[in-house]
Amino acid sequence: MFGPAEVFGDANWLRGGDPAYKVNIISACAERVVLNHLGTPVHTDWTYREYRGPIDTLLVAGCMGPRELHYEPGFLDWLKFESARARRFGSICTGAFVLAKAGLLDGRRATTHWNWASELAQDYPRVAVDPDPIYIRDGTCYTSAGVTAGIDLCLAFVEEDLGRTLALRVAQMMVVFLRRPGGQSQFSATLEAQTHESLPLSDLLAWLPDHLRNDLSVNLLARRAAMSPRNFARLFKQELGKTPAKHIEDLRLEAARRQLESTSRSTDEVADACGLASAEVLRRMFRRRLQVTPGQYRTSFGQSRVH
């Protein structure tokens, strides 16, 4: 809650003049003082019963798991009414469960923190849950993954409202990326590899992302790891749960997504930078893995687009 709120506060401060945003923290219960998941009292500005002002952007904050969410039944009616009037509404982390409970995600594509995505899909089958993206826009509804993804989402709001230059300054002030290098996914092949500390593979896994243009055949990788190809392939699958070829494709896809999001390079240049033989190979990989073309992906997630 406070990370995303800081985005708007920093935007006001850096912009100067009349504030562009006024942040109100509203309790979903009858009391203004509520406990967060750490047991710390949080003093809200209003209860939902008290607040009568206009709402431009309505976001429901989450906590450590949907079972920890506390709100009165009457809050759901208030939420439905105010969401219909707001310019945009959405959730951060498990706040998506509250939107779903209110029926606001029915028929929509939505996300939440990956740890609870399957539970959201199971509890609310009318919601098209996608556990992968950092945040999703469906019409005027925005859902996001964890707390830091809420910051990503609010930076996108600032970029949409006040321009990229100011949004970038806010990101720099908060020491975060305006568009994180991992792209639009909650999952990163690079970070995933860092969680594996098997000594025979750790150095190789750290080396791979910076050498995607190299020949990365199993024989050469095995030689670099000082192992036989057969033993290397077996250990790799055992440690990462996937073949070397699949991991390398994951890395190249991640790198290509990052290039398309943050540069104006042609698809041929992107393919070459990621170690792919041609733009056609890049296109086939995107079609197979993401069900979109590189051009469509850039249109949705590139520098000139806020979503």
N, C-alpha and C positions, 0 to 999 in steps of 0.2 A: 504493500500500500504506500509506504513512505518513499520508496525508490521512484515509482512512477510519479508520485506527487511532486517530487523534487524536480523532475523534468520540467513541469509547468512553472514552478517557482524560479528556476534558473532561466527559463525563457523570458519571464517577466523582467528579471534583473538585468540580463544581458541586452534586452531590447531597449530598456529605458522608457521613459514617458509613461503614459497611462498603461496599467497592466492589461495584457491581452487575456489573461486567465485569472479567475477567482476559484480557488479550490475549496470545496466544502466536503468534509468527511461526515457522512451520515450513518447513524447507527441503525441497524436492522431490527433492533429490539426497543423496548419501552424506555430503557435507560440510556443516558448519554455516555456513561462510562462502561466500557466493555473490556474484556480480557482478551489479549491476543494469545497465540498458541504457546507463548513462553510464560503465560500467566501474568504478564505485565499489563497494568491498567492503561487503556487508551481512552483519552478524553476526546470525544467526537464533538463536532460543532452543533449538530442537531440530531434528533431522532427522526425517523421517516415520518412519524405522525406529526411532527412539528414543522417540517420544511415545506414551504409553500412557494418558493421562488422558481424561476425558470431553470431548466437544465439543458445545457448544450451537449455535453458528453457525460454519459452515465456509465461508470465502471464498477463492477462488483468484485471486490477483493476476495481472494481465497485464503487458505491456511494449510496446515499440515494434514491434508486428507479431508475428504468430503464429510466424514463423520464428525469432524471438529467444527463444522459450520453451524452457527447459531443464528436463527432469525425467527421472528414471529410469523405465523401463517398470514397475517394481514400484510406483511411486507411484500409477499408475492403479488398481491393485487396492486399494491402501490408501484411495484417494479414494472408490471405489465403496463400500467397506465402511463408512467413517466417515460418508459422506453419508447412508447408509441409517439410521444411528443418530442423527444430529444432528437437532435440532429444525428447523433450516433450513440450507440450503447455497446456494452460488451463486458468482458470479464478478464481477470488475471488469475492464472493458475486454476485452482479448484473452484473459483467463483463460477466457472462454467456449469457446475452442478446446480447452482441456484437459478441460473438462467434456464437450464433444462427443466428444472422442477416447475418453473413458471410457464413452461411451454414456449418460451421465446426462441428455442433452438430447433423446434420441430421443423423438419424439412430443410434444415440448413446444414452446411458443412461447418464443422467447428473443431477446435483443438483444446487441449488442456495439458497439464504436465504429463509426460509420458508414463509416469508411474501409476497414474490413475485413468489413463485413456481407455483401457479395456473395461474398467468398471463403469465409466461414463457410457460407453457403447452398450454394455449389457443392461444397465439400468434404464437407459433411454434409447430404445431401438429406432425411434423416429429421427434421431440425430445422426448425421453422417460424420462420424468421428474420424479425424485424421491425426494420428499421434506424431506425425513427423514435423510439420512446420512450427516455426517459432511463434507465428501468429497468422490468423486467417481473417480475411474480410469476406463477409457474405451479405451483400446489400449494405444496410446501415449497421450491421452487427459485426463486432470484432471480438474474437476470442484469442487468448494468448497462453503460452505455456507457463513456466515458472516466473518468479519475481523478476529476474533479469530480462526475461522475454517481455514482461510488462513494461520495462524501461524501453526496450526496442519499439514496442507498439506506440508508446507515448512520444518517442522521438519521431516516429512516422507521422503522428498527429501534428506535431510542431512543424515538420517539414511541409505537410499539406496546408497548414493554416498560415504559416509565416515565412516559408521558404527554406531552401536547403542550407543557405549560408548560416542562418541563425541556428538551425537544428544541428549543424556541424559544430558550432561554437558551444552549444549545450552539451553535446557528446564529449567534446574536449574538456569542458569544465568538470564533467562527471567521470572523466578518464575511462570512457567506454567507446566502443565503435559506433558510428552512425549506422553502419551496416556491418555486422560482425563477419570476420573472415570465414566462419563456418557456413555462411550462406543462410538460406531460409530454413534450414533443418535443425531440429533439436539434437540430431545425432551427427557426429563427426568421425569419419574413419581415422583421422589423425589422432584425435583425442582417445578414441577407443583403443588404438594401438598402444598409447602411452600407459594404459592400465595394466598391460601385460609386462611383467618384469623378468621373464625367463631370460637368463643371461645369454644363451646362444642366439636369441633373436632380438633382444632389446636394442642393440646398436643398429642392426639392420632396419628395424621398424622406424627408428628415428631418422635414418638416412634416406629412406624411400621417398618421402614427400618432396624432397628437394632435388630428386634425380629421376623424375618421371619421364624425361626424354631419353633416358638410357635404355639399353637392352636389358629387360627385366625378366628374362627367361628363368625357369626354375634352376637350370644348370648353373647359370651365372650367379644367381642369388645364393644357391647352395654353396658355391665356391667362396663367395664373400663371407658366408657364415661358417666356413671351414667344416662343412658337413657333406655327406653324400646326398645326391639329389633325392633319393628315396627317403632317407631319414629326415631330411629337411622338410619335404612335403608332408610327411607324417606328423612331425612335431608342430609345423605351422598350423595344420588343420586342428590339431589337439589344443593348441594354445589359443587360437583366434576363432575357432569354430567355422572357418571357411578356408578355401584353398588360396594359395598365393595369387593366382590369377584373379580371383574374385576380389581380394583385398586391393590389388593394384587397380582394378577397374573402379572400385569404390573411391580410391584416392584420386584417380583421374577425373571421375565424375565430380567429385567435390571441388577439385581445382578448376574445372571448366565452369562450374556454377559460379565460383568466386570471380572468375574472369568476366563472365557475362554480366554479373551484377555490378562490377566496379570499373570496367574498362569499356572502351569503344572498339576494341580489337575485332577484326573480322573473324568469322568462324574458322577460316583456314588458319589464321594466326593463333586462335585459341586452341585449335586441335594440335598444332605444332608445339605450343608451349606445354601442353599436357601429355605429350608423348603419343598422340594418336596419329595414325597414318594420313588421315585426310578429314576434311569437313564432313564428308559423307559418313565416315566411321563415327564421328562425333554425333551427327544427326541420328544415326541408327541407335547409338547408345542412349541418347535422350529419349527417343521414342520408346525403346524397350524398358528403360528404367523409370522414366518420369511421365510417359504418355504425352509429351509435348515436344515440339521442335526447339532447337537452341534459340531461334528467333522469337518464338512464343514465350520462352522462358525469360529472355531479355526484356521483352515488352512488359511482362508482369513484374519482374524483380530488378530491372536495371536502374541506373542512377537517376534517370529522368522520371521514374514512376514511383508514386507512393501508393500503397495498397493496404 
